[in-house]
Amino acid sequence: MAKSIGPLDLNLSSPGETESFGCAIGKLLQGGEVLALIGELGVGKTALIRGIVAGLDVPADSVTSPTFMIVHEYQGRLPIIHIDLYRLQKPDEADSIGLSDYFTDDVVVAIEWADRFVQLLPEDRLEVKIAHRTRTSRAVRLEATGSRSRSLLAQIKNIERPAARSVSASLQTGRKTSSR
């Protein structure tokens, strides 16, 4: 029986810390992982992916949000596919970009706005939920949904990172918390 591993909750105090945390994640990736990023506009999904890409030995400054292109591919230590589902309205639009074709063992896939089409995602994925805490800080929750993502989450829990703390109910409810 597969060992269950609980979510990881932490706070990131700046965009730079978000990128650094992403870089640490990127260094752990081996191929085949699907990272499902969830959070409202401007919460730092692209900043986290910029760090992940840097951790895969791709220059971080080459990463831009693929909102208009929908898919960007980067080649580093491993290929990484960066997908943004924000502009897509229906599941068949996501199918038309060949979403499922990207889910292979030899690439990493990072999907912004992954919650828009959860039904099209593989069962085994690492869900990364990001919520605003203040203007610059973010609450992050990582949850594994399968054996590969559980293994990755266990490794992430062992990396040097900001102190894991309980985060507000905003991650569980998906609501923005006020900084007032």
Phi, psi and omega in degrees: 000134181291137179288134178277142177229129183285169181292163175248123178249132176207167177245136176245127191271352182200163175301324178296321178292325177297314179296318180298318178296317177300319179298318178297321176296313182304324180293338181273342188292142183238354183108140180093352181281144173241122179253115183258104183268132185228130178165158184288173180304133176078013185275344177117018180298314181293323177299318178297317180294324176303318177292317179301315180298318177299323178293344176261016176068035172248137178304125183301328182288354176276352183270127172229161178293130181273028184309316183271329178274339182073316182230129170240141176242135179234141179247119176225220175305324172227154172289142175232134178255123181250115185242139177236114184267007187305315186278350182278140184255327186231153179305323181293338174290319177294321176298323184292338177273002179076032184312309184295336179294337181281343185277081180232167183287346186258005178227162171256138178239125176242122187241118173276146182062036183298334181290349179292327183221055182304325182297342180264355182274154176293153180297326181264106181207157174260114178272128181241104181260125183239134179225148176295137168251306175225190180302324183245342184260154183227146170262133183233137174232126176250129180228132179266142181241006180197180187294318180294316180290329175295319178297316178297316180298320177299319178293320179297321180297339181265354180279156176290126184207173174301150181306127177289131180224163173295136177254163183297168179294355181302325180288326181283329181262344182079010181265149177284138177264147179279143178265010180271000000 
